[in-house]
Amino acid sequence: PGLEQVRMTRAGYAIEYDYYPPTQLDATLAVRALPGLWLAGQITGTTGYEEAAAQGCVAGLNAALAALDRPPVRFGRESSYLGVLVDDLVTRGVDEP
């Protein structure tokens, strides 16, 4: 419903280089300025598939926990690669894309 009148004019694939500054996220990958929104992957400036997937796990897990009214999970950089990835992302940001 809603797309019955759509006509595709050209097939395409695009890589967008806009992103949300990851330093505006907390360690759960929640947007500090907008409670209830978690971001992961390319929108945070990450270009690697594995890194994007790992962030998706963190953001998804914490979104689900919030929906269940349970405390968030934070991964420490001293105990996991995932913790290093998220900590670097939210404290140091990215130089590209």
C-alpha positions in Angstrom: 0.0 0.0 0.0 1.2 3.5 -0.9 3.5 2.5 -3.7 1.0 1.4 -6.4 1.7 4.4 -8.5 5.5 4.3 -8.3 7.5 4.1 -11.5 11.2 3.4 -11.3 13.0 5.8 -13.6 16.5 4.5 -13.1 18.0 1.7 -11.1 21.0 2.8 -9.1 23.2 2.3 -6.2 24.6 5.1 -4.1 27.0 5.4 -1.3 26.3 8.5 0.8 29.0 10.1 2.8 26.8 12.1 5.2 27.0 10.9 8.8 25.9 11.7 12.3 28.9 12.7 14.4 29.6 9.7 16.5 30.9 11.8 19.4 27.3 12.8 20.0 26.5 9.1 20.9 27.0 7.5 24.3 28.6 4.2 25.0 25.4 2.3 24.3 25.3 4.1 20.8 22.2 6.1 21.9 21.9 9.6 20.6 22.5 11.9 23.6 20.2 14.6 22.4 17.3 12.3 21.4 16.4 9.6 24.0 15.1 6.4 22.4 17.2 6.6 19.2 20.3 4.4 18.7 22.6 4.6 15.7 25.1 2.1 14.2 27.0 1.5 11.0 27.6 3.8 8.1 25.5 6.6 9.6 28.1 6.9 12.4 30.9 7.2 9.8 32.0 3.6 9.9 32.8 2.1 6.6 33.8 -1.5 7.5 31.2 -4.2 7.3 32.4 -6.0 10.5 32.6 -2.8 12.5 29.1 -1.8 11.3 27.7 -5.2 12.2 29.3 -5.1 15.7 27.8 -1.6 16.3 24.4 -2.9 15.2 24.6 -5.6 17.8 25.4 -3.0 20.5 22.8 -0.6 19.4 20.1 -3.3 18.9 20.8 -4.9 22.2 20.5 -1.7 24.0 17.4 -0.6 22.2 15.8 -3.9 23.1 16.9 -3.6 26.7 15.4 -0.1 26.8 12.1 -1.4 25.4 12.1 -4.0 28.2 12.8 -1.2 30.7 16.1 -2.9 31.6 19.5 -1.3 32.2 21.8 -0.8 29.2 24.9 -2.9 28.4 28.3 -1.2 28.0 31.3 -3.0 26.7 34.6 -1.8 28.3 37.7 -1.2 26.2 39.7 -3.1 28.8 37.7 -6.3 28.2 36.7 -6.5 24.5 37.5 -5.4 21.0 33.9 -4.2 20.7 34.5 -2.0 23.7 37.6 -0.4 22.1 35.7 0.1 18.8 32.7 1.8 20.5 34.8 3.9 22.9 37.1 5.2 20.1 34.0 6.0 18.0 32.1 7.9 20.7 35.1 9.6 22.3 37.4 10.3 19.3 35.0 10.4 16.4 36.1 9.6 12.8 38.5 11.3 10.4 36.5 10.2 7.3 34.4 9.1 5.3 
